[in-house]
Amino acid sequence: MQVPILKFKKNNPVLQIKMVTPEDLTDIKKVRLFYLGKDSLWTRNSNPVQFGADEIPSGSITFKGNQRLDTGKNFFWLAYKLADNANLYHKIDAGCN
């Protein structure tokens, strides 16, 4: 999926990450967004940079921060930290609009 990101703009309203609410929101301890630059895959050689602060799951999450973008494609990864008592039968999903 390709999502356009506008350079030199204060905000990028074209990037919206939709989190499908799990059966129990308490399954998620925190949500993080990472910038990987030109690397589309997260490997042991990747150098991810956390974008914004850890967020507590809720109906709407906004990651605030600044990230200089390279020319061409830039990649971000969304990561969930599960609670210790998370029900592994519950489904957690996200996507970009």
Secondary structure as GFF3:
##gff-version 3
##sequence-region A 1 97
A	DSSP	beta_strand	17	20	.	.	.	ID=ss1
A	DSSP	three_ten_helix	25	27	.	.	.	ID=ss2
A	DSSP	beta_strand	28	37	.	.	.	ID=ss3
A	DSSP	beta_strand	49	55	.	.	.	ID=ss4
A	DSSP	beta_strand	75	82	.	.	.	ID=ss5
A	DSSP	beta_strand	93	96	.	.	.	ID=ss6
###
